Amino acid sequence: MGAALHLAHAHQQPFKERRPKRTGGGNGGEFATIAHRIYQDARADDKARPLLLAFAYAVTMAPLDEETGVWEAVGKALNPSSYKGYLRELVRADVPRYEAPGYRWGADPLDRRCTGPRMRPHPGGDDDFRNRLNICGAPAQDKVVEKMPGTGWHKNHWFCTRHRNDLARVREQVREQNEAAPDPVPNRGGLLPCYFDSDWVRVYRWALGNDQWEPPVYGYIADDWPVPGQDPVPQKDRLRLVLGGGDLDGAE
Ligand SMILES: [Zn+2]
């Protein structure tokens, strides 16, 4: 897609008067502060962290001139030889969204295991999960999704073919609750806007290659999402970045 993106530093005016070009070694103190915050951020995974650090570097430290905007500096910090595809992949991983349980293969040992009632002990002994949880535990093909009243988060109830009756019973039990459940609170992505200010909806649309994408009803900033069982994450000052004209075009 040929969408043109370019992040220009919001402090471009005063910064330009002072120094027409930044030749590197910019505001190291500010970079250190942001980098510290990023390393402390438990929400940042192995894709988000290098992306956030590259942005922090580009905004505070990277040599910038008419040829090299913030986006180019971010991309080159990530991968000097071939950055555009990688940059887009990392931004796509930061798209704010809800990921339901079972989305990541192998993340949950009880994924696709029947939760139907166990009639007699499994020969595996007391420590066997089937006996501990008192569930069937057979590989399961069918599930009922239960939507939590407060968050809209999903809970999967899996059933094997021998426990079809239990599946039907649970499906009926959760029907009203599911109909009343809110949109799920996002639980993935949305970290870039926690640190940097920009036209992020446009950026995420570019990363997805989808001009129709709309942010979650809870907003696209992860700091703004309620986290069940945790104190709300305090709002932090964001570094202001402004999208200008410019060119991250052909960023396939
Ligand atoms: Zn079963």
Residues whose N, C-alpha, C, O or C-beta is under 5 A from the ligand:
A	BS01	ZN	C114 G116 C136 A138 C160 H163
